[in-house]
């Protein structure tokens, strides 16, 4: 293992979907050493992003690593943490970080009981699984950070190393934070899909290209209006060029 005193950690990734490999690539780019990643549905893609990185069982990733990144679906996280505790995989002084927007550090309780240090960092982007695109997005993004006060600077530093600007979100506020993230992503996706279907029905072939500039400029305007004190958005009678 690497020496934690020099700021470089041995990092293991549990979760080989769209998020885990990109998080691994970002941390490797910041100077950390990757110890391994779990196998997933597309090991060839993982190999392309993190060439030569060993594929290991989750408990082996945990045992080899000073920082364990848990990038698994929401409904799997709680059981994974408890299961690794049952296997004795968590180590005293080890950093354990998850990327789920809805959880704070409470979900990491079984690891904490084994002496691990809990961190919750959610980069506010939609991961595509394409490393170059996602790494570029991370460099422009914010990340919600939740951690016990004594180790909050560690979580903030790791968010910065991912390329993000850290924003502290209290443990009790994580469900509200997750609702905000879900509203933004699901509503945006739904509206674009509905608009594309309508355009297609009137003979527009390249609906994505047609909507691209319109959607981006509309979102930019909405973001600008939404960050002004007292802004209430467009009224019901507003037009698209209004």
C-alpha positions as a Markdown table, in Angstrom:
| # | Residue | x | y | z |
|---|---|---|---|---|
| 1 | Unk | 0.0 | 0.0 | 0.0 |
| 2 | Unk | 1.0 | 3.6 | -0.5 |
| 3 | Unk | 1.9 | 6.0 | 2.3 |
| 4 | Unk | -1.2 | 8.0 | 3.3 |
| 5 | Unk | 1.1 | 10.7 | 4.8 |
| 6 | Unk | 2.2 | 11.8 | 1.3 |
| 7 | Unk | -1.3 | 12.4 | 0.1 |
| 8 | Unk | -1.3 | 9.5 | -2.3 |
| 9 | Unk | -3.7 | 6.6 | -1.6 |
| 10 | Unk | -4.2 | 3.1 | -2.8 |
| 11 | Unk | -7.7 | 3.4 | -4.3 |
| 12 | Unk | -10.1 | 0.5 | -5.0 |
| 13 | Unk | -13.3 | 0.8 | -7.0 |
| 14 | Unk | -16.4 | -1.3 | -6.2 |
| 15 | Unk | -18.8 | -0.8 | -9.1 |
| 16 | Unk | -17.9 | -1.0 | -12.8 |
| 17 | Unk | -20.8 | 0.8 | -14.4 |
| 18 | Unk | -20.8 | 4.3 | -15.8 |
| 19 | Unk | -19.5 | 6.0 | -12.6 |
| 20 | Unk | -16.8 | 3.8 | -11.0 |
| 21 | Unk | -14.3 | 3.6 | -13.8 |
| 22 | Unk | -14.5 | 7.3 | -14.4 |
| 23 | Unk | -14.0 | 8.2 | -10.7 |
| 24 | Unk | -11.0 | 5.8 | -10.8 |
| 25 | Unk | -9.6 | 7.5 | -13.8 |
| 26 | Unk | -10.0 | 11.0 | -12.2 |
| 27 | Unk | -8.3 | 9.9 | -9.0 |
| 28 | Unk | -5.5 | 8.2 | -10.9 |
| 29 | Unk | -5.0 | 11.4 | -12.8 |
| 30 | Unk | -4.7 | 13.2 | -9.4 |
| 31 | Unk | -1.8 | 10.9 | -8.5 |
| 32 | Unk | -3.4 | 8.1 | -6.6 |
| 33 | Unk | -2.6 | 4.5 | -7.2 |
| 34 | Unk | -5.5 | 2.2 | -8.2 |
| 35 | Unk | -5.5 | -1.2 | -6.6 |
| 36 | Unk | -8.3 | -2.9 | -8.4 |
| 37 | Unk | -11.9 | -2.8 | -9.6 |
| 38 | Unk | -14.8 | -5.2 | -9.5 |
| 39 | Unk | -16.0 | -6.9 | -12.6 |
| 40 | Unk | -19.1 | -5.6 | -14.4 |
| 41 | Unk | -21.3 | -6.1 | -17.4 |
| 42 | Unk | -18.7 | -4.5 | -19.8 |
| 43 | Unk | -15.1 | -5.4 | -18.7 |
| 44 | Unk | -13.8 | -4.4 | -22.1 |
| 45 | Unk | -14.9 | -0.8 | -21.5 |
| 46 | Unk | -13.3 | -0.9 | -18.1 |
| 47 | Unk | -10.1 | -2.1 | -19.6 |
| 48 | Unk | -10.2 | 0.7 | -22.1 |
| 49 | Unk | -10.6 | 3.3 | -19.4 |
| 50 | Unk | -8.3 | 1.7 | -16.8 |
| 51 | Unk | -5.9 | -0.5 | -18.7 |
| 52 | Unk | -4.3 | -3.3 | -16.8 |
| 53 | Unk | -6.2 | -2.7 | -13.6 |
| 54 | Unk | -6.9 | -6.0 | -11.8 |
| 55 | Unk | -10.5 | -7.3 | -11.7 |
| 56 | Unk | -11.1 | -8.3 | -8.1 |
| 57 | Unk | -13.9 | -9.5 | -5.8 |
| 58 | Unk | -15.4 | -6.7 | -3.7 |
| 59 | Unk | -13.9 | -8.0 | -0.5 |
| 60 | Unk | -10.5 | -8.2 | -2.1 |
| 61 | Unk | -10.8 | -4.6 | -3.3 |
| 62 | Unk | -11.7 | -3.5 | 0.2 |
| 63 | Unk | -8.8 | -5.4 | 1.8 |
| 64 | Unk | -6.2 | -4.0 | -0.6 |
| 65 | Unk | -7.2 | -0.3 | -0.5 |
| 66 | Unk | -6.8 | 2.7 | 1.7 |
| 67 | Unk | -9.6 | 4.4 | -0.1 |
| 68 | Unk | -12.6 | 2.4 | -1.3 |
| 69 | Unk | -15.0 | 4.0 | -3.7 |
| 70 | Unk | -18.5 | 2.5 | -3.7 |
| 71 | Unk | -20.2 | 3.4 | -7.0 |
| 72 | Unk | -23.1 | 1.0 | -7.1 |
| 73 | Unk | -26.8 | 1.4 | -7.6 |
| 74 | Unk | -28.8 | 3.0 | -4.8 |
| 75 | Unk | -30.6 | -0.2 | -3.9 |
| 76 | Unk | -27.4 | -2.2 | -3.6 |
| 77 | Unk | -25.3 | 0.1 | -1.4 |
| 78 | Unk | -26.7 | -0.7 | 2.0 |
| 79 | Unk | -26.4 | -4.4 | 1.5 |
| 80 | Unk | -23.0 | -4.1 | 0.1 |
| 81 | Unk | -21.6 | -2.2 | 3.0 |
| 82 | Unk | -23.2 | -4.6 | 5.5 |
| 83 | Unk | -22.0 | -7.7 | 3.6 |
| 84 | Unk | -18.4 | -6.5 | 3.5 |
| 85 | Unk | -18.6 | -5.9 | 7.2 |
| 86 | Unk | -19.8 | -9.5 | 7.7 |
| 87 | Unk | -16.8 | -10.7 | 5.7 |
| 88 | Unk | -14.4 | -8.6 | 7.9 |
| 89 | Unk | -13.2 | -6.7 | 4.8 |
| 90 | Unk | -13.3 | -3.2 | 6.3 |
| 91 | Unk | -10.1 | -2.0 | 8.0 |
| 92 | Unk | -9.5 | 0.6 | 10.8 |
| 93 | Unk | -8.5 | 4.0 | 9.4 |
| 94 | Unk | -9.6 | 3.1 | 5.9 |
| 95 | Unk | -11.5 | 5.8 | 3.9 |
| 96 | Unk | -14.8 | 4.6 | 2.5 |
| 97 | Unk | -16.5 | 6.9 | -0.1 |
| 98 | Unk | -19.8 | 6.4 | -1.8 |
| 99 | Unk | -21.3 | 8.4 | -4.7 |
| 100 | Unk | -25.0 | 8.1 | -4.1 |
| 101 | Unk | -26.9 | 11.4 | -4.0 |
| 102 | Unk | -29.6 | 10.2 | -1.5 |
| 103 | Unk | -27.4 | 8.9 | 1.2 |
| 104 | Unk | -25.1 | 10.7 | 3.6 |
| 105 | Unk | -22.6 | 8.8 | 5.7 |
| 106 | Unk | -25.2 | 6.9 | 7.8 |
| 107 | Unk | -25.4 | 4.1 | 5.2 |
| 108 | Unk | -21.7 | 3.4 | 5.9 |
| 109 | Unk | -22.4 | 2.6 | 9.5 |
| 110 | Unk | -21.3 | -1.1 | 9.4 |
| 111 | Unk | -17.9 | 0.1 | 7.9 |
| 112 | Unk | -17.6 | 2.8 | 10.6 |
| 113 | Unk | -18.1 | 0.2 | 13.3 |
| 114 | Unk | -15.1 | -1.6 | 11.9 |
| 115 | Unk | -13.0 | 1.6 | 12.2 |
| 116 | Unk | -13.4 | 2.9 | 8.7 |
| 117 | Unk | -13.8 | 6.6 | 7.9 |
| 118 | Unk | -17.0 | 7.5 | 6.0 |
| 119 | Unk | -17.3 | 10.0 | 3.2 |
| 120 | Unk | -20.2 | 10.8 | 0.8 |
| 121 | Unk | -19.3 | 12.6 | -2.5 |
| 122 | Unk | -21.8 | 13.0 | -5.3 |
| 123 | Unk | -20.5 | 14.8 | -8.4 |
| 124 | Unk | -23.5 | 16.6 | -9.9 |
| 125 | Unk | -23.2 | 15.3 | -13.5 |
| 126 | Unk | -24.9 | 12.6 | -15.6 |
| 127 | Unk | -22.2 | 10.1 | -16.2 |
| 128 | Unk | -22.2 | 8.6 | -19.7 |
| 129 | Unk | -19.4 | 6.1 | -19.1 |
| 130 | Unk | -17.2 | 7.7 | -21.8 |
| 131 | Unk | -14.1 | 8.7 | -19.8 |
| 132 | Unk | -13.0 | 11.7 | -21.8 |
| 133 | Unk | -16.4 | 13.3 | -21.9 |
| 134 | Unk | -17.2 | 12.6 | -18.2 |
| 135 | Unk | -13.8 | 13.8 | -17.0 |
| 136 | Unk | -14.4 | 17.1 | -18.9 |
| 137 | Unk | -17.8 | 17.3 | -17.2 |
| 138 | Unk | -16.3 | 16.8 | -13.8 |
| 139 | Unk | -13.9 | 19.7 | -14.3 |
| 140 | Unk | -16.9 | 22.0 | -14.7 |
| 141 | Unk | -19.1 | 20.5 | -12.0 |
| 142 | Unk | -20.0 | 20.8 | -8.3 |
| 143 | Unk | -20.0 | 17.9 | -5.9 |
| 144 | Unk | -22.2 | 17.4 | -2.8 |
| 145 | Unk | -19.9 | 16.5 | 0.1 |
| 146 | Unk | -21.1 | 15.0 | 3.4 |
| 147 | Unk | -18.7 | 13.7 | 6.1 |
| 148 | Unk | -18.1 | 14.0 | 9.9 |
| 149 | Unk | -16.6 | 17.4 | 10.8 |
| 150 | Unk | -13.1 | 16.1 | 11.6 |
| 151 | Unk | -12.7 | 14.5 | 8.2 |
| 152 | Unk | -14.8 | 16.9 | 6.1 |
| 153 | Unk | -11.6 | 18.5 | 4.7 |
| 154 | Unk | -10.5 | 15.1 | 3.3 |
| 155 | Unk | -13.9 | 14.7 | 1.5 |
| 156 | Unk | -13.6 | 18.3 | 0.1 |
| 157 | Unk | -10.0 | 17.6 | -1.0 |
| 158 | Unk | -11.1 | 14.4 | -2.8 |
| 159 | Unk | -13.9 | 16.3 | -4.5 |
| 160 | Unk | -11.4 | 18.8 | -5.8 |
| 161 | Unk | -9.1 | 16.0 | -7.0 |
| 162 | Unk | -12.1 | 14.7 | -9.0 |
| 163 | Unk | -12.1 | 18.1 | -10.7 |
| 164 | Unk | -15.3 | 19.4 | -8.9 |
| 165 | Unk | -16.0 | 22.3 | -6.6 |
| 166 | Unk | -17.2 | 20.9 | -3.3 |
| 167 | Unk | -20.4 | 22.0 | -1.7 |
| 168 | Unk | -21.2 | 20.8 | 1.9 |
| 169 | Unk | -24.6 | 19.1 | 2.3 |
| 170 | Unk | -25.7 | 18.2 | 5.8 |
| 171 | Unk | -26.6 | 14.5 | 6.5 |
| 172 | Unk | -30.2 | 15.4 | 7.2 |
| 173 | Unk | -30.5 | 17.3 | 3.9 |
| 174 | Unk | -29.3 | 14.5 | 1.6 |
| 175 | Unk | -32.9 | 13.3 | 0.7 |
| 176 | Unk | -33.9 | 16.8 | -0.3 |
| 177 | Unk | -30.7 | 17.1 | -2.3 |
| 178 | Unk | -31.4 | 13.8 | -4.0 |
| 179 | Unk | -34.9 | 15.0 | -4.9 |
| 180 | Unk | -33.5 | 18.2 | -6.5 |
| 181 | Unk | -31.0 | 16.1 | -8.6 |
| 182 | Unk | -33.7 | 13.6 | -9.7 |
| 183 | Unk | -36.1 | 16.5 | -10.6 |
| 184 | Unk | -33.5 | 18.2 | -12.8 |
| 185 | Unk | -32.3 | 15.0 | -14.6 |
| 186 | Unk | -35.6 | 13.2 | -15.0 |
| 187 | Unk | -37.6 | 16.3 | -16.0 |
| 188 | Unk | -35.0 | 17.4 | -18.5 |
| 189 | Unk | -34.8 | 13.9 | -20.1 |
| 190 | Unk | -38.6 | 13.6 | -20.3 |
| 191 | Unk | -39.2 | 17.0 | -21.9 |
| 192 | Unk | -36.5 | 16.4 | -24.5 |
| 193 | Unk | -37.9 | 13.0 | -25.4 |
| 194 | Unk | -41.5 | 14.4 | -25.7 |
| 195 | Unk | -40.3 | 17.2 | -27.9 |
| 196 | Unk | -38.2 | 14.9 | -30.1 |
| 197 | Unk | -41.3 | 12.6 | -30.6 |
| 198 | Unk | -43.4 | 15.6 | -31.6 |
| 199 | Unk | -40.8 | 16.8 | -34.1 |
| 200 | Unk | -40.4 | 13.4 | -35.5 |
| 201 | Unk | -44.2 | 13.2 | -36.1 |
| 202 | Unk | -44.1 | 16.2 | -38.3 |
| 203 | Unk | -41.1 | 14.9 | -40.4 |
| 204 | Unk | -38.1 | 16.4 | -38.7 |
| 205 | Unk | -35.4 | 13.7 | -39.0 |
| 206 | Unk | -32.4 | 14.9 | -36.9 |
| 207 | Unk | -34.5 | 15.7 | -33.8 |
| 208 | Unk | -31.4 | 15.7 | -31.5 |
| 209 | Unk | -29.5 | 18.2 | -33.7 |
| 210 | Unk | -32.6 | 20.3 | -34.1 |
| 211 | Unk | -33.3 | 20.6 | -30.4 |
| 212 | Unk | -29.6 | 20.9 | -29.3 |
| 213 | Unk | -29.2 | 24.7 | -29.5 |
| 214 | Unk | -32.7 | 25.4 | -28.4 |
| 215 | Unk | -32.5 | 23.2 | -25.3 |
| 216 | Unk | -29.0 | 24.3 | -24.3 |
| 217 | Unk | -29.9 | 28.0 | -24.6 |
| 218 | Unk | -33.2 | 27.6 | -22.8 |
| 219 | Unk | -31.5 | 25.8 | -19.9 |
| 220 | Unk | -28.8 | 28.4 | -19.7 |
| 221 | Unk | -31.5 | 31.1 | -19.5 |
| 222 | Unk | -33.4 | 29.2 | -16.9 |
| 223 | Unk | -30.2 | 28.7 | -14.8 |
| 224 | Unk | -29.4 | 32.4 | -15.0 |
| 225 | Unk | -32.9 | 33.4 | -14.0 |
| 226 | Unk | -33.0 | 30.8 | -11.3 |
| 227 | Unk | -29.9 | 32.1 | -9.5 |
| 228 | Unk | -31.2 | 35.7 | -9.3 |
| 229 | Unk | -32.7 | 36.6 | -6.0 |
| 230 | Unk | -36.5 | 36.7 | -6.2 |
| 231 | Unk | -36.6 | 35.2 | -9.7 |
| 232 | Unk | -39.7 | 33.3 | -10.4 |
| 233 | Unk | -39.0 | 32.1 | -14.0 |
| 234 | Unk | -41.2 | 32.8 | -17.0 |
| 235 | Unk | -44.9 | 33.6 | -16.6 |
| 236 | Unk | -47.7 | 31.5 | -18.2 |
| 237 | Unk | -48.1 | 33.9 | -21.1 |
| 238 | Unk | -44.4 | 34.1 | -21.9 |
| 239 | Unk | -43.4 | 33.1 | -25.5 |
| 240 | Unk | -40.3 | 31.3 | -26.6 |
| 241 | Unk | -38.6 | 34.6 | -27.6 |
| 242 | Unk | -40.3 | 36.6 | -24.9 |
